[in-house]
Amino acid sequence: MRILVTGSRGKVGAATVDALHQAGHDVTACDLGAPVFEAAGDQPAYVQADLADAGDAFAVVRGHDAVINSAAIPEPTRNPAHKVFQNNLMTVFNTLEAAIRFEVPRYVNVSSETVPGFFFPEREFLPDYAPVDEEHPIRPQDPYATAKHFSELLMDAAMRRSDIRALTIRPSWVQWEGNYANNLGPALRDPEGTPSAGLWAYIDVYDLADSLALAAESGLDAHEVFYIASPDNHVNRPLADLIRHHHGDAIEIREPLERPDASGISIAKAQRLLGYAPTRSWRDYLEQDGSAKPEPLDRVERGDTGVQRGQAIG
């Protein structure tokens, strides 16, 4: 397949470009960064574009078999709110509109676990139950989660008015070799110290890339939303104990859990309909005390990770 991956210099887009390229797909990487005008060798093509601009989006999308849209400002606290909302929603709208008009068969929308209201609320938010699944009520407050929710509505509208096949992926907290120790190490060392905004869910970026490839290749004929997370939580403790310790009875625990140390986000739907089968865990990168294992760090130092290979394209 000829697949366009937007946001290709972010960790999600970069890992996805590398995974698709390794799998033999004809990949076009796209981001805001300037290209290097030198011979690239056996690398995917790179195109610089501002996809919040409709003209750029139409120019880049044309001729592909699928679009995986991971272009976004990744959280709402380091940019003005209106910029986050405008960029993240219009990037989806423009690339989706182009895909419809050029009859691109498939579109994969990278949404977010924050859509129900996690992570950035101005007023306290707790989920109704855990593990959270795709049926949970949606109550976002911040511009990031709200734009992501609206992007999912755009997928519904696209399916009503065209023959495009659209799927939405909601990743949980994304980790790679370069950030596992900083992000997850402290919680492993003190699992009961601080509650988790996302119920201790995380996802390895390469498992996420695999799920995006599955979505691009999928023949599902309805817009489906899929949570993508690791099956375990990132603090190596029973999920029920963590919830009761931090939240008492405020969150319903839906048992039986798949495993005692289950994630706070359910991936059952993705496993059932998408064939999602994650193979990686924080245990591949960290010791039990949260310190980094040497081999993943060595890959980072050598620049030999999927994220770094993807980011180097162009």
PyMOL commands that set and color helices and strands:
alter all, ss='L'
color gray80, all
select helices_A, chain A and resi 11-22+54-61+81-101+143-161+180-189+205-217+239-247+268-274+282-284+294-302+306-312
alter helices_A, ss='H'
color red, helices_A
select strands_A, chain A and resi 2-6+26-31+45-48+66-69+106-110+129-130+165-171+174-175+203-204+224-228+252-253
alter strands_A, ss='S'
color yellow, strands_A
deselect
rebuild
show_as cartoon
